[in-house]
Amino acid sequence: MNADKEGSFSKPPSCRAPKPLIKANSVPCSKQKRTSRMEWTVRFDPPSPETLNRAVGLVVSACRTAFAQNLVCVTLKGSAVKGDFIPGYSDFDFHVFLKPEVMDGEDVPKAKYAVQFQRAFGQVDPADFEVSQFQIYFINSEKYPKDWVPPVKGTYRILWGSLPETAKELDDDAYIRFAEQHLSLSSIEYSRRSNVAKFVDKPDTQIAHNVRLVGATLKNYMYSISILLTKEPKAAFKLELDKMITMVEKGIGSEGHFSNFFEYVSDWDRVRQDHDYARKAFTEGIKALDEIAHWATR
């Protein structure tokens, strides 16, 4: 199996390893973005090439150990690729494509293989990489999840193998239709209620996790809003977070709850340590979801 252009390999399959994802000094250690519309700053600090390549190596090694010849492709998506990474808050988002023989449906490996992967990967501590978690999705290579849309080139890197045909990029109209469906009022209200329900009974020591959950929910809706505002889905998916916040807040007439939320979480250590600060961040996220719901009913 040959790798796509994003990550080529010269070694034979029996001994090949993932190509280093980023060359040293190719990404600044940190950067601050300030919008022209609002006086706020979101602090991005991408992981070092050494840290990212170590994470990639651990994931790919565990996948090869657990799934062997049933492994089709491994990709990395999200902020670690685009650069709008917030230490502690952001995650490493991997997609692992597997042959149907080891899958139980579209997005869950069979128990035997799940145990094998956990055994191979279970000693990895996300805190050592300054991420909230390693978010690893396992996908049937012949049956892409029906409630997902395939990734857009430029938003992911292929680390091992070749992207299956079922995950190839779609035309603009397909992404626009998905965004319209995603932004249904029932979907938004369900997401808001679900986030509040998961938050309400948590001890102070666990609410940072719920702040992270509402942020992930919010960002997904922001992509859909950006798609509908621009009618250019592939450009929208490539937007860095600060640019997307500005576009969304202007486009829906926000009072600034999106920028408030992401400014709070850009100081993730404080979210974890200052529980009142975490509650304020959560509240801003819910208010942003309320603004999305209001805009969707117009």
C-alpha positions in Angstrom: 0.0 0.0 0.0 1.5 3.3 -1.0 0.9 6.5 0.9 -0.6 9.6 -0.6 1.4 12.7 -1.3 0.8 14.1 2.2 3.0 11.4 3.7 5.2 9.2 1.5 7.1 6.2 2.7 10.1 4.5 1.1 10.4 1.5 3.4 8.7 -1.8 2.7 5.4 -2.4 4.5 7.0 -4.7 7.0 9.2 -2.0 8.5 7.9 1.3 7.3 7.3 4.1 9.9 5.4 7.3 9.7 7.3 10.2 8.1 8.0 13.1 10.5 5.0 15.3 10.3 6.7 18.6 10.7 10.3 19.7 10.2 12.1 21.4 13.0 11.5 25.2 13.1 8.7 25.0 10.5 6.1 26.2 13.0 6.4 29.1 15.4 6.5 28.1 19.0 3.6 30.5 19.8 1.5 33.2 18.2 -1.2 35.6 19.3 -4.1 36.6 17.1 -6.0 39.8 17.7 -9.2 40.5 15.7 -9.7 44.0 14.2 -13.3 44.0 15.4 -13.0 43.2 19.0 -10.4 43.8 21.8 -9.6 40.2 22.6 -6.7 37.9 22.2 -6.7 34.1 21.6 -3.4 32.5 22.3 -2.2 29.8 20.0 0.8 27.7 20.8 1.3 24.7 18.4 3.1 21.7 19.8 6.8 21.4 18.8 7.7 19.2 15.9 9.4 16.8 18.2 6.3 16.5 20.4 3.9 16.1 17.5 6.1 13.5 15.8 6.4 11.5 19.0 2.6 11.5 19.3 2.2 10.4 15.7 4.7 7.6 16.2 2.9 6.3 19.2 -0.5 6.2 17.5 0.7 4.6 14.3 2.8 2.0 16.2 -0.2 1.1 18.3 -2.5 0.8 15.2 0.0 -1.4 13.4 0.4 -3.6 16.5 -3.4 -4.0 17.1 -4.7 -4.2 13.6 -1.7 -5.4 11.5 -2.8 -6.1 7.9 -6.3 -4.7 8.6 -5.0 -1.2 9.0 -5.8 1.0 5.9 -4.9 4.5 6.8 -4.1 6.9 9.7 -4.7 10.6 9.4 -4.2 13.6 11.7 -6.8 16.4 11.6 -7.7 19.7 13.3 -5.7 22.3 15.2 -2.5 20.4 15.3 -2.5 20.6 11.5 -3.9 24.1 11.0 -1.8 25.7 13.8 -4.7 27.2 15.9 -3.7 24.9 18.8 -4.4 25.9 22.4 -2.2 23.9 24.9 -4.2 21.8 27.3 -7.5 22.6 25.7 -6.9 21.3 22.2 -6.7 17.6 21.4 -4.8 15.4 18.9 -7.5 14.3 16.4 -6.6 11.1 14.6 -8.8 9.1 12.2 -7.9 5.4 11.8 -9.4 3.6 8.8 -9.8 -0.2 9.1 -10.9 -3.1 7.0 -14.5 -4.2 7.6 -13.4 -7.5 9.0 -12.3 -5.9 12.3 -15.1 -3.4 12.6 -18.4 -3.6 14.4 -20.4 -1.2 12.3 -19.2 2.1 10.9 -17.1 3.5 13.7 -16.3 0.9 16.4 -13.7 -1.8 16.2 -14.7 -5.3 17.3 -14.0 -5.9 21.0 -11.0 -8.2 20.4 -9.2 -5.5 18.4 -10.3 -2.7 20.7 -8.7 -4.5 23.6 -5.5 -5.0 21.5 -5.3 -1.3 20.7 -5.9 -0.2 24.3 -3.2 -2.6 25.5 -0.8 -1.1 22.9 -1.7 2.5 23.6 -2.9 2.6 27.2 0.3 3.9 28.8 0.2 7.1 26.8 -0.6 10.1 29.0 -2.2 13.1 27.1 -0.8 15.5 29.8 2.7 14.7 28.6 1.8 16.2 25.3 -0.2 19.2 26.6 -3.4 18.0 25.0 -6.8 17.4 26.5 -6.9 13.9 25.0 -5.9 11.8 22.0 -9.2 11.7 20.2 -8.9 8.6 18.0 -11.8 7.7 15.7 -11.9 4.2 14.1 -13.7 4.2 10.8 -14.8 1.4 8.5 -12.8 2.0 5.3 -15.7 0.8 3.1 -18.5 2.5 4.9 -17.9 6.1 6.0 -20.2 7.2 8.9 -23.5 8.5 7.4 -23.6 11.5 9.7 -20.1 12.7 8.9 -18.7 14.5 5.8 -15.4 13.5 4.4 -12.4 15.8 5.2 -11.2 18.6 2.9 -7.7 18.6 1.6 -5.5 20.9 3.6 -7.2 20.1 6.9 -5.5 16.8 7.5 -2.3 14.9 7.0 -1.9 11.3 6.0 0.5 9.6 8.4 0.2 6.0 7.1 -1.4 4.3 4.1 -3.8 5.8 1.6 -7.1 7.5 2.2 -10.0 5.1 1.1 -12.3 6.1 -1.6 -15.2 6.4 0.8 -13.4 9.3 2.5 -12.6 11.3 -0.6 -13.6 14.9 -0.8 -17.1 15.8 -2.0 -18.4 18.6 -4.1 -19.4 22.0 -2.6 -23.2 21.3 -2.7 -22.8 18.2 -0.6 -21.0 20.1 2.2 -23.6 22.9 2.0 -26.5 20.5 2.4 -24.8 18.9 5.4 -24.3 22.3 7.0 -28.0 23.2 6.5 -29.1 19.9 8.1 -26.6 20.3 10.9 -28.0 23.8 11.8 -31.5 22.6 12.3 -33.1 24.1 15.4 -33.8 20.7 16.9 -30.1 19.8 16.6 -28.9 23.0 18.2 -31.3 22.8 21.1 -30.5 19.2 21.7 -26.8 20.0 21.9 -27.4 22.9 24.2 -29.5 20.9 26.6 -27.2 17.9 26.5 -24.2 20.1 27.4 -26.1 21.6 30.4 -27.3 18.2 31.5 -23.7 16.8 31.5 -22.5 19.9 33.5 -25.1 20.3 36.2 -24.1 17.6 38.6 -20.3 17.6 38.1 -17.9 18.3 41.0 -15.7 21.4 40.6 -12.7 19.1 39.8 -14.4 17.8 36.6 -16.1 20.9 35.1 -13.1 21.8 32.9 -13.9 18.6 30.9 -17.4 20.0 30.3 -16.0 23.3 29.2 -14.0 21.4 26.7 -17.2 19.5 25.5 -19.2 22.7 24.9 -16.2 24.1 23.0 -16.1 21.1 20.7 -19.9 21.5 20.1 -19.6 25.1 19.4 -16.7 24.8 17.0 -18.6 22.2 14.9 -21.6 24.6 14.5 -19.2 27.4 13.7 -17.9 25.5 10.7 -21.4 24.9 9.4 -22.2 28.6 9.9 -19.1 29.6 8.0 -20.0 27.3 5.2 -23.5 28.9 4.8 -22.2 32.4 5.1 -19.5 32.0 2.5 -21.0 29.2 0.3 -17.3 28.1 0.0 -17.1 25.0 2.1 -13.5 24.0 1.4 -12.3 27.5 2.3 -14.5 27.5 5.4 -13.0 24.2 6.7 -9.5 25.7 6.4 -10.2 28.8 8.4 -8.1 29.2 11.5 -10.1 29.7 14.7 -9.6 33.4 15.2 -10.7 34.2 11.6 -13.7 31.9 12.0 -14.8 33.6 15.2 -14.7 37.0 13.6 -16.7 35.8 10.6 -19.3 34.0 12.7 -19.8 36.8 15.2 -20.3 39.3 12.4 -22.4 37.0 10.3 -25.0 36.1 13.0 -24.9 39.4 14.9 -23.3 38.0 18.0 -22.8 40.0 21.2 -19.3 38.5 21.5 -20.0 35.3 23.4 -17.9 33.2 20.9 -14.8 35.4 21.4 -15.4 35.5 25.1 -15.5 31.7 25.3 -12.3 31.1 23.4 -10.5 33.8 25.2 -11.4 32.1 28.5 -10.2 28.7 27.3 -7.0 30.0 25.8 -5.8 30.2 29.5 -6.5 26.5 30.0 -4.5 26.2 33.2 -6.8 28.8 34.8 -9.9 26.9 33.6 -8.6 23.8 35.4 -7.6 25.6 38.6 -10.2 28.4 39.0 -13.7 26.9 39.1 -15.5 30.2 39.0 -13.5 31.1 35.9 -14.5 27.7 34.4 -18.1 28.3 35.1 -17.9 31.7 33.3 -16.3 30.0 30.3 -19.1 27.4 30.2 -21.8 30.1 30.5 -20.3 32.0 27.5 -20.3 28.8 25.5 -23.9 28.2 26.2 -24.8 31.8 25.4 -23.0 31.3 22.0 -25.1 28.2 21.3 -28.2 30.3 22.2 -27.2 32.9 19.6 -26.8 30.1 17.0 -30.3 28.8 17.8 -31.7 32.3 17.5 -29.9 32.9 14.1 -31.1 29.5 12.8 -34.8 30.5 13.3 -34.5 33.7 11.2 
